[in-house]
Amino acid sequence: MTKTKYPNLFLSIDFVLLSLASDKEKGLEVLLLKRPEEPHKGAWTLPGAFVHLGEDRDLRKAIDRILKEKVRIRLGKQDWENQQLGCFYSIERDDRNVATVVYWGLISRSNAKKFKEDPVDSEGLKFSPVGDYKNLGGKEELPFDHAEILKKAIEHLSETMERKSTATKFFEKELTTRDLRLAYETVWSYSDEQGEIDATNFAQFLKKQTQAFSLYQLGTTFTEQTTFNQNVQQGRPALNWIRDLDVLEDKKLEYPLPRKPRRSKPKKS
């Protein structure tokens, strides 16, 4: 009986790590790694590395090791089990016959800023503007299939933000209603040219589910916060919220926020 010959297949893990641009700009940035060796030596790619023998049955060990070795940035709490984008494999993507498992994560704007100001930690890494929805990857021509992976990650994030409290991970602890609205508008602009979200409607939407977002006002409880929200008058300065950093898993929103307006029912003739 002839033995079946199996090809040598290598497994890697790659990360799509996104952050909001600086305070007054509307845009996404992605963390990129400068490749130290061939193939594509010197090119900027999504950070990642090969899975070591023995880690294939425990990808969490590989995740922690690769982040420590390659990324060197404070990410905050991530729910990697629910942030797996999928497995990408084809002969064309890499001549070395590599399959990659991709995870996406969000880096708070404040942590990204600290990273940019530290020349030691940021050596060989950089935050690069994503570009626009027609040119994902911006000025960087990402090798392998990383441009396609980046596109799929943003699409997945856009859908997730409709149903879950994921958007709050763009911020460390303090944020305003306007900050959170800008996060939605920024991500959605990459997927379908979503226009601006009405500020009043978004404020009302947020007031109804601060618990789902794990947000509260300093010095109040969630119960007190509900009463407080009902008495907020329009025209006042943006509310300052505190995010509960101990919450790991993104909570399901009680009232989903769809990207596109729902179709109105046709009028009866």
Contacts in CASP RR format, 6 or more apart in sequence:
PFRMAT RR
TARGET T0000
AUTHOR 0000-0000-0000
METHOD contacts of the structure
MODEL  1
MTKTKYPNLFLSIDFVLLSLASDKEKGLEVLLLKRPEEPHKGAWTLPGAF
VHLGEDRDLRKAIDRILKEKVRIRLGKQDWENQQLGCFYSIERDDRNVAT
VVYWGLISRSNAKKFKEDPVDSEGLKFSPVGDYKNLGGKEELPFDHAEIL
KKAIEHLSETMERKSTATKFFEKELTTRDLRLAYETVWSYSDEQGEIDAT
NFAQFLKKQTQAFSLYQLGTTFTEQTTFNQNVQQGRPALNWIRDLDVLED
KKLEYPLPRKPRRSKPKKS
7 97 0 8 1.000
8 97 0 8 1.000
9 97 0 8 1.000
9 98 0 8 1.000
9 99 0 8 1.000
10 50 0 8 1.000
10 96 0 8 1.000
10 97 0 8 1.000
10 98 0 8 1.000
10 99 0 8 1.000
11 50 0 8 1.000
11 51 0 8 1.000
11 56 0 8 1.000
11 98 0 8 1.000
11 99 0 8 1.000
11 100 0 8 1.000
11 101 0 8 1.000
12 48 0 8 1.000
12 49 0 8 1.000
12 50 0 8 1.000
12 51 0 8 1.000
12 98 0 8 1.000
12 99 0 8 1.000
12 100 0 8 1.000
12 101 0 8 1.000
13 48 0 8 1.000
13 49 0 8 1.000
13 51 0 8 1.000
13 59 0 8 1.000
13 62 0 8 1.000
13 63 0 8 1.000
13 66 0 8 1.000
13 100 0 8 1.000
13 101 0 8 1.000
13 102 0 8 1.000
13 103 0 8 1.000
14 46 0 8 1.000
14 47 0 8 1.000
14 48 0 8 1.000
14 100 0 8 1.000
14 101 0 8 1.000
14 102 0 8 1.000
14 103 0 8 1.000
14 146 0 8 1.000
14 149 0 8 1.000
15 31 0 8 1.000
15 46 0 8 1.000
15 47 0 8 1.000
15 48 0 8 1.000
15 66 0 8 1.000
15 67 0 8 1.000
15 71 0 8 1.000
15 102 0 8 1.000
15 103 0 8 1.000
15 104 0 8 1.000
15 105 0 8 1.000
16 30 0 8 1.000
16 46 0 8 1.000
16 85 0 8 1.000
16 102 0 8 1.000
16 103 0 8 1.000
16 104 0 8 1.000
16 105 0 8 1.000
16 149 0 8 1.000
16 150 0 8 1.000
16 153 0 8 1.000
17 30 0 8 1.000
17 31 0 8 1.000
17 47 0 8 1.000
17 71 0 8 1.000
17 73 0 8 1.000
17 75 0 8 1.000
17 104 0 8 1.000
17 105 0 8 1.000
17 106 0 8 1.000
17 107 0 8 1.000
18 28 0 8 1.000
18 29 0 8 1.000
18 30 0 8 1.000
18 31 0 8 1.000
18 104 0 8 1.000
18 105 0 8 1.000
18 106 0 8 1.000
18 107 0 8 1.000
18 130 0 8 1.000
18 153 0 8 1.000
18 154 0 8 1.000
18 157 0 8 1.000
19 28 0 8 1.000
19 29 0 8 1.000
19 30 0 8 1.000
19 31 0 8 1.000
19 106 0 8 1.000
19 107 0 8 1.000
19 108 0 8 1.000
19 109 0 8 1.000
19 111 0 8 1.000
19 112 0 8 1.000
19 127 0 8 1.000
19 170 0 8 1.000
20 27 0 8 1.000
20 28 0 8 1.000
20 29 0 8 1.000
20 109 0 8 1.000
20 112 0 8 1.000
20 170 0 8 1.000
20 182 0 8 1.000
20 183 0 8 1.000
20 186 0 8 1.000
21 27 0 8 1.000
21 28 0 8 1.000
21 29 0 8 1.000
21 129 0 8 1.000
21 186 0 8 1.000
22 109 0 8 1.000
22 113 0 8 1.000
23 109 0 8 1.000
26 182 0 8 1.000
26 185 0 8 1.000
26 186 0 8 1.000
26 189 0 8 1.000
27 129 0 8 1.000
27 130 0 8 1.000
27 186 0 8 1.000
27 189 0 8 1.000
28 129 0 8 1.000
28 130 0 8 1.000
28 131 0 8 1.000
28 154 0 8 1.000
28 186 0 8 1.000
28 187 0 8 1.000
28 190 0 8 1.000
29 112 0 8 1.000
29 127 0 8 1.000
29 128 0 8 1.000
29 129 0 8 1.000
29 130 0 8 1.000
30 46 0 8 1.000
30 127 0 8 1.000
30 128 0 8 1.000
30 130 0 8 1.000
30 137 0 8 1.000
30 150 0 8 1.000
31 47 0 8 1.000
31 71 0 8 1.000
31 73 0 8 1.000
31 107 0 8 1.000
31 125 0 8 1.000
31 126 0 8 1.000
31 127 0 8 1.000
31 128 0 8 1.000
32 44 0 8 1.000
32 45 0 8 1.000
32 46 0 8 1.000
32 47 0 8 1.000
32 125 0 8 1.000
32 126 0 8 1.000
32 127 0 8 1.000
32 128 0 8 1.000
32 140 0 8 1.000
32 142 0 8 1.000
33 44 0 8 1.000
33 45 0 8 1.000
33 46 0 8 1.000
33 47 0 8 1.000
33 48 0 8 1.000
33 70 0 8 1.000
33 124 0 8 1.000
33 125 0 8 1.000
34 42 0 8 1.000
34 43 0 8 1.000
34 44 0 8 1.000
34 124 0 8 1.000
34 125 0 8 1.000
34 126 0 8 1.000
35 41 0 8 1.000
35 42 0 8 1.000
35 43 0 8 1.000
35 44 0 8 1.000
35 45 0 8 1.000
35 143 0 8 1.000
36 42 0 8 1.000
39 94 0 8 1.000
39 95 0 8 1.000
39 96 0 8 1.000
39 143 0 8 1.000
40 143 0 8 1.000
40 144 0 8 1.000
43 141 0 8 1.000
43 142 0 8 1.000
43 143 0 8 1.000
44 126 0 8 1.000
44 128 0 8 1.000
44 140 0 8 1.000
44 142 0 8 1.000
45 142 0 8 1.000
45 143 0 8 1.000
45 144 0 8 1.000
45 146 0 8 1.000
46 102 0 8 1.000
46 142 0 8 1.000
46 146 0 8 1.000
46 149 0 8 1.000
46 150 0 8 1.000
47 66 0 8 1.000
47 70 0 8 1.000
47 71 0 8 1.000
47 125 0 8 1.000
48 66 0 8 1.000
48 70 0 8 1.000
49 66 0 8 1.000
49 69 0 8 1.000
49 70 0 8 1.000
50 98 0 8 1.000
51 59 0 8 1.000
51 62 0 8 1.000
52 62 0 8 1.000
52 65 0 8 1.000
55 61 0 8 1.000
55 62 0 8 1.000
55 65 0 8 1.000
59 101 0 8 1.000
60 80 0 8 1.000
63 80 0 8 1.000
63 103 0 8 1.000
67 75 0 8 1.000
71 125 0 8 1.000
72 121 0 8 1.000
72 125 0 8 1.000
73 107 0 8 1.000
73 111 0 8 1.000
73 112 0 8 1.000
73 115 0 8 1.000
73 121 0 8 1.000
73 125 0 8 1.000
74 111 0 8 1.000
74 114 0 8 1.000
74 115 0 8 1.000
75 105 0 8 1.000
75 107 0 8 1.000
75 111 0 8 1.000
76 107 0 8 1.000
76 108 0 8 1.000
76 111 0 8 1.000
76 169 0 8 1.000
76 245 0 8 1.000
77 245 0 8 1.000
77 247 0 8 1.000
77 248 0 8 1.000
78 105 0 8 1.000
78 106 0 8 1.000
78 169 0 8 1.000
79 248 0 8 1.000
79 249 0 8 1.000
79 250 0 8 1.000
80 103 0 8 1.000
82 249 0 8 1.000
82 250 0 8 1.000
83 103 0 8 1.000
83 104 0 8 1.000
83 105 0 8 1.000
84 101 0 8 1.000
84 102 0 8 1.000
84 103 0 8 1.000
85 102 0 8 1.000
85 103 0 8 1.000
85 104 0 8 1.000
85 149 0 8 1.000
85 152 0 8 1.000
85 153 0 8 1.000
85 156 0 8 1.000
86 101 0 8 1.000
86 102 0 8 1.000
87 99 0 8 1.000
87 100 0 8 1.000
87 101 0 8 1.000
87 102 0 8 1.000
88 99 0 8 1.000
88 100 0 8 1.000
88 102 0 8 1.000
88 145 0 8 1.000
88 149 0 8 1.000
89 98 0 8 1.000
89 99 0 8 1.000
89 100 0 8 1.000
90 145 0 8 1.000
91 97 0 8 1.000
92 145 0 8 1.000
93 144 0 8 1.000
93 145 0 8 1.000
94 144 0 8 1.000
102 149 0 8 1.000
102 153 0 8 1.000
104 153 0 8 1.000
104 156 0 8 1.000
104 157 0 8 1.000
105 169 0 8 1.000
106 157 0 8 1.000
106 166 0 8 1.000
106 169 0 8 1.000
106 170 0 8 1.000
107 115 0 8 1.000
108 169 0 8 1.000
108 170 0 8 1.000
108 171 0 8 1.000
108 172 0 8 1.000
109 170 0 8 1.000
109 171 0 8 1.000
109 172 0 8 1.000
110 171 0 8 1.000
110 172 0 8 1.000
111 172 0 8 1.000
112 127 0 8 1.000
115 121 0 8 1.000
115 122 0 8 1.000
115 125 0 8 1.000
115 127 0 8 1.000
116 122 0 8 1.000
116 127 0 8 1.000
128 137 0 8 1.000
128 138 0 8 1.000
128 139 0 8 1.000
128 140 0 8 1.000
129 137 0 8 1.000
129 138 0 8 1.000
129 139 0 8 1.000
130 136 0 8 1.000
130 137 0 8 1.000
130 138 0 8 1.000
130 150 0 8 1.000
130 154 0 8 1.000
130 190 0 8 1.000
131 137 0 8 1.000
131 138 0 8 1.000
131 139 0 8 1.000
132 138 0 8 1.000
132 189 0 8 1.000
132 190 0 8 1.000
133 189 0 8 1.000
133 190 0 8 1.000
133 191 0 8 1.000
133 192 0 8 1.000
133 193 0 8 1.000
136 147 0 8 1.000
136 150 0 8 1.000
136 151 0 8 1.000
136 154 0 8 1.000
136 190 0 8 1.000
137 147 0 8 1.000
137 150 0 8 1.000
141 147 0 8 1.000
142 150 0 8 1.000
154 187 0 8 1.000
154 190 0 8 1.000
154 191 0 8 1.000
155 191 0 8 1.000
157 166 0 8 1.000
157 187 0 8 1.000
158 187 0 8 1.000
158 188 0 8 1.000
158 190 0 8 1.000
158 191 0 8 1.000
158 192 0 8 1.000
158 259 0 8 1.000
160 166 0 8 1.000
160 250 0 8 1.000
161 167 0 8 1.000
161 183 0 8 1.000
161 184 0 8 1.000
161 187 0 8 1.000
161 188 0 8 1.000
161 257 0 8 1.000
162 256 0 8 1.000
162 257 0 8 1.000
162 258 0 8 1.000
162 259 0 8 1.000
163 252 0 8 1.000
163 253 0 8 1.000
163 256 0 8 1.000
164 250 0 8 1.000
164 251 0 8 1.000
164 252 0 8 1.000
164 253 0 8 1.000
165 212 0 8 1.000
165 213 0 8 1.000
165 214 0 8 1.000
165 250 0 8 1.000
165 251 0 8 1.000
165 252 0 8 1.000
165 253 0 8 1.000
166 250 0 8 1.000
167 180 0 8 1.000
167 183 0 8 1.000
167 184 0 8 1.000
167 187 0 8 1.000
168 175 0 8 1.000
168 180 0 8 1.000
168 213 0 8 1.000
168 214 0 8 1.000
168 215 0 8 1.000
168 243 0 8 1.000
169 250 0 8 1.000
170 179 0 8 1.000
170 183 0 8 1.000
171 179 0 8 1.000
171 180 0 8 1.000
171 183 0 8 1.000
171 243 0 8 1.000
172 243 0 8 1.000
172 245 0 8 1.000
173 242 0 8 1.000
173 243 0 8 1.000
173 245 0 8 1.000
174 240 0 8 1.000
174 241 0 8 1.000
174 242 0 8 1.000
174 243 0 8 1.000
175 215 0 8 1.000
175 240 0 8 1.000
175 241 0 8 1.000
175 243 0 8 1.000
176 238 0 8 1.000
176 239 0 8 1.000
176 240 0 8 1.000
176 241 0 8 1.000
177 202 0 8 1.000
177 203 0 8 1.000
177 206 0 8 1.000
177 238 0 8 1.000
177 239 0 8 1.000
177 241 0 8 1.000
178 199 0 8 1.000
178 238 0 8 1.000
179 238 0 8 1.000
180 202 0 8 1.000
180 206 0 8 1.000
180 213 0 8 1.000
180 241 0 8 1.000
181 197 0 8 1.000
181 199 0 8 1.000
181 202 0 8 1.000
184 197 0 8 1.000
184 202 0 8 1.000
184 257 0 8 1.000
185 194 0 8 1.000
185 195 0 8 1.000
185 196 0 8 1.000
185 197 0 8 1.000
188 194 0 8 1.000
188 195 0 8 1.000
188 259 0 8 1.000
189 195 0 8 1.000
191 259 0 8 1.000
192 259 0 8 1.000
192 260 0 8 1.000
194 259 0 8 1.000
194 260 0 8 1.000
200 234 0 8 1.000
203 234 0 8 1.000
205 255 0 8 1.000
205 257 0 8 1.000
206 213 0 8 1.000
206 215 0 8 1.000
207 229 0 8 1.000
207 230 0 8 1.000
207 232 0 8 1.000
208 254 0 8 1.000
208 255 0 8 1.000
209 253 0 8 1.000
209 254 0 8 1.000
209 255 0 8 1.000
210 216 0 8 1.000
210 222 0 8 1.000
210 225 0 8 1.000
210 226 0 8 1.000
210 229 0 8 1.000
210 241 0 8 1.000
211 222 0 8 1.000
212 251 0 8 1.000
212 252 0 8 1.000
212 253 0 8 1.000
212 254 0 8 1.000
213 243 0 8 1.000
213 251 0 8 1.000
213 253 0 8 1.000
214 243 0 8 1.000
214 244 0 8 1.000
214 247 0 8 1.000
214 251 0 8 1.000
215 241 0 8 1.000
215 242 0 8 1.000
215 243 0 8 1.000
215 244 0 8 1.000
216 222 0 8 1.000
216 225 0 8 1.000
216 241 0 8 1.000
216 242 0 8 1.000
216 244 0 8 1.000
217 225 0 8 1.000
217 228 0 8 1.000
217 239 0 8 1.000
217 240 0 8 1.000
217 241 0 8 1.000
217 242 0 8 1.000
218 240 0 8 1.000
218 242 0 8 1.000
220 228 0 8 1.000
232 239 0 8 1.000
END
